Each structure stands twice: as C-alpha cells, then as structure tokens.
Amino acid sequence: MILFPVSVPWKELAVMKIEYFHASKFGNGAMVAEEFKKVMAGKGVAVNVHHVKDASPKEMPPADLYVLSSPGRIGKPIGGMRKFLKKLKLPPGSRYALLTTEGKPVPNKKTGIVPTEEEFAKYQRVRPIMNGLLQAKGLRMVAEDKVYVTGMKGPLEEGWQKKVEAFAAAIAADEGQR
C-alpha cells in the first residue's frame, strides 16, 4: 500500500497528459507544436504531437487535454483540419485548447493602415470556426491563441516562442483550477 502525505492534493500528484493535433502544411505549425511540447516537458507534462493526416478522429487516444492547431487559409482552418474536426469523436465535456498559425495583418495597399484586431477578425475566422465545430460536440475550451506567420509559407513572427510559453502558462493555470 502506498501512502501519500495528507497535505498534497490528489490532483497535484496526477500527471497531466496532452494530445496535440496539428495540420501544418509548410512546417510552421509543427514548429509551434514542438516548442509547446518542449515548454510543457519543462513543467513535467507529457505531450504527444500528431499530424492530423496520421491520426484517426474516431479513435482518439485518452488525454486530459486536446490541443488543436491549424493554419489559416483564406480566413478559415485548412480543409484537412475542418474534416478532422467534423469527424472527431470525444466524450462531451472533454477539454481542448486552440493554438493556430494565422497570416499576420498587413497594411492596406491604398491607405497604408494596418487593420485593427476587430477589423481583422471579420476576415480571419480560423479559431471561431474551430470553436464552433468543437463546442457543438459538447467540448470545453480552456485556452486559445494564435501565432502569426509573416509570409505565405513563413517564417513565424518574431518572438513567437513567448506566445507559446504564455499559452502553456494559461493551460497550467486552468489545470490548477480544476
């Protein structure tokens, strides 16, 4: 029989398991996924990274949290990720987080003005579309963020690793509140 000290809550002893599914086309999303895995490993959390092409949405591995990532194409999640999410089978109440790679806002060619966050959100609907598909299945979002891609195929925005660290911190904070 193993006895645990009374002062340590049970949930602190449990090891969190995260399954991360991305649909990276040019490698940007895969880089973000590997950075997330590295950051979480430093917190003692196991993260398994999968490309959606190599995963079955109907036979998902058990996890405490599912992180889903898609690049944006014409303001929507890439087709492979949309299909994956539509077929996804997870128990209602399962927790998920979104960390997408999206095109960085650029200045208007005529005015030179960069669109505001609200203006940009009218056209960049990657996360709202993904959230809609997941919440319709009864899943619960715990965090979301985006990493900008500065060109059509990359590179990622300057300082993108800090965004991944902040995203990981938000997940850890949510886990602490469970």
C-alpha positions as CSV (number, residue, x, y, z in Angstrom):
1,M,0.0,0.0,0.0
2,I,1.3,3.5,-0.9
3,L,0.5,6.3,1.5
4,F,0.6,9.9,0.4
5,P,1.1,12.9,2.7
6,V,-2.3,14.5,3.6
7,S,-1.1,17.9,2.7
8,V,-0.7,17.1,-1.0
9,P,-3.9,17.2,-3.0
10,W,-4.5,14.2,-5.3
11,K,-4.8,16.2,-8.5
12,E,-1.3,17.6,-7.9
13,L,0.1,14.0,-7.9
14,A,-1.6,13.1,-11.2
15,V,0.4,13.6,-14.4
16,M,-1.4,15.6,-17.0
17,K,-1.4,14.1,-20.5
18,I,-1.9,16.2,-23.6
19,E,-2.5,15.1,-27.1
20,Y,-1.6,17.8,-29.7
21,F,-3.0,17.6,-33.3
22,H,-1.8,19.9,-36.0
23,A,-2.5,20.3,-39.7
24,S,0.8,22.1,-40.6
25,K,1.4,22.4,-44.3
26,F,4.7,24.3,-44.5
27,G,6.2,23.3,-41.1
28,N,5.2,26.4,-39.1
29,G,2.5,24.6,-37.1
30,A,4.8,21.6,-36.5
31,M,7.5,24.0,-35.1
32,V,4.9,25.6,-32.8
33,A,3.8,22.1,-31.6
34,E,7.4,21.0,-30.9
35,E,8.0,24.2,-28.9
36,F,4.8,23.7,-26.9
37,K,5.9,20.1,-26.2
38,K,9.3,21.3,-25.0
39,V,7.8,24.0,-22.7
40,M,5.3,21.6,-21.2
41,A,8.1,18.9,-20.7
42,G,9.8,21.5,-18.5
43,K,6.6,21.6,-16.4
44,G,6.6,17.8,-16.2
45,V,3.7,17.4,-18.6
46,A,3.7,14.7,-21.3
47,V,2.7,15.9,-24.8
48,N,2.2,13.7,-27.8
49,V,2.3,15.5,-31.1
50,H,0.4,14.2,-34.2
51,H,-0.3,15.5,-37.7
52,V,-4.0,15.1,-38.5
53,K,-3.1,13.0,-41.6
54,D,-1.6,10.4,-39.3
55,A,-4.5,10.3,-36.8
56,S,-7.9,8.9,-36.7
57,P,-10.6,11.4,-35.5
58,K,-12.8,8.5,-34.5
59,E,-10.2,6.7,-32.4
60,M,-8.6,9.4,-30.3
61,P,-6.1,8.5,-27.5
62,P,-7.3,9.3,-24.0
63,A,-6.0,12.6,-22.7
64,D,-6.6,15.3,-20.1
65,L,-6.5,18.0,-22.8
66,Y,-6.5,18.0,-26.6
67,V,-4.6,20.9,-28.3
68,L,-5.7,21.5,-31.9
69,S,-3.8,23.7,-34.3
70,S,-4.5,24.7,-37.9
71,P,-3.0,27.2,-40.3
72,G,-5.4,29.7,-41.8
73,R,-6.3,29.6,-45.5
74,I,-8.4,32.4,-46.8
75,G,-9.5,33.1,-43.2
76,K,-10.6,29.5,-42.4
77,P,-8.9,26.4,-41.0
78,I,-7.2,24.3,-43.6
79,G,-9.5,21.7,-45.2
80,G,-7.8,18.7,-43.6
81,M,-8.4,20.2,-40.1
82,R,-12.0,21.0,-40.8
83,K,-12.7,17.4,-41.9
84,F,-10.8,16.1,-38.9
85,L,-12.9,18.2,-36.5
86,K,-16.2,17.3,-38.2
87,K,-15.4,13.6,-37.7
88,L,-13.9,14.0,-34.3
89,K,-15.3,11.6,-31.6
90,L,-14.6,12.7,-28.0
91,P,-16.7,12.4,-24.9
92,P,-18.8,15.5,-24.1
93,G,-17.0,17.7,-21.6
94,S,-13.6,16.8,-22.9
95,R,-11.2,19.8,-22.6
96,Y,-9.5,21.4,-25.6
97,A,-7.3,24.3,-26.5
98,L,-6.5,26.0,-29.8
99,L,-3.2,27.4,-30.9
100,T,-3.4,28.3,-34.6
101,T,-0.9,29.8,-37.1
102,E,-2.5,32.6,-39.0
103,G,-1.4,35.2,-41.5
104,K,-0.1,38.4,-39.9
105,P,-2.2,41.5,-40.7
106,V,-0.7,43.7,-43.4
107,P,-1.2,47.4,-44.2
108,N,-3.9,48.3,-46.7
109,K,-2.2,48.9,-50.1
110,K,-4.1,52.1,-50.7
111,T,-4.1,53.7,-47.2
112,G,-1.1,52.0,-45.6
113,I,-3.2,51.5,-42.4
114,V,-2.9,48.1,-40.6
115,P,-6.4,46.8,-39.8
116,T,-7.4,46.8,-36.1
117,E,-7.9,43.5,-34.3
118,E,-11.7,43.8,-34.7
119,E,-11.5,44.6,-38.4
120,F,-9.1,41.7,-38.9
121,A,-11.4,39.3,-37.0
122,K,-14.1,39.9,-39.7
123,Y,-11.9,38.1,-42.2
124,Q,-9.7,35.8,-40.1
125,R,-12.2,33.2,-38.7
126,V,-9.9,30.2,-38.1
127,R,-10.5,29.9,-34.3
128,P,-14.2,30.9,-34.3
129,I,-14.9,28.1,-36.9
130,M,-12.8,25.5,-35.0
131,N,-14.5,26.5,-31.7
132,G,-18.0,26.2,-33.3
133,L,-17.3,22.7,-34.5
134,L,-15.9,21.6,-31.1
135,Q,-18.4,23.3,-28.9
136,A,-21.2,21.8,-31.0
137,K,-19.9,18.4,-29.8
138,G,-20.1,19.5,-26.1
139,L,-16.4,20.0,-25.7
140,R,-15.0,22.6,-23.3
141,M,-12.4,25.2,-24.4
142,V,-9.7,26.1,-21.8
143,A,-7.4,28.3,-23.8
144,E,-6.8,29.8,-27.3
145,D,-4.2,31.9,-29.0
146,K,-2.6,32.4,-32.4
147,V,0.9,32.7,-33.7
148,Y,1.3,34.9,-36.7
149,V,3.1,33.8,-39.9
150,T,4.7,36.7,-41.7
151,G,4.6,35.3,-45.2
152,M,2.6,32.8,-47.2
153,K,4.9,30.0,-46.1
154,G,6.5,31.6,-43.1
155,P,8.5,32.5,-41.2
156,L,6.8,32.8,-37.8
157,E,6.5,36.2,-36.2
158,E,9.4,37.5,-34.1
159,G,9.1,36.3,-30.5
160,W,6.6,33.5,-31.3
161,Q,8.2,31.3,-28.6
162,K,7.0,33.8,-25.9
163,K,3.4,33.3,-27.2
164,V,3.8,29.6,-26.9
165,E,5.1,30.0,-23.3
166,A,2.2,32.2,-22.4
167,F,-0.3,29.7,-23.9
168,A,1.3,26.9,-21.9
169,A,1.0,29.0,-18.8
170,A,-2.7,29.6,-19.4
171,I,-3.2,25.8,-19.7
172,A,-1.3,25.2,-16.5
173,A,-3.4,27.9,-14.7
174,D,-6.6,26.2,-15.9
175,E,-5.3,22.8,-14.8
176,G,-4.6,24.3,-11.3
177,Q,-8.2,25.5,-11.1
178,R,-9.7,22.0,-11.9
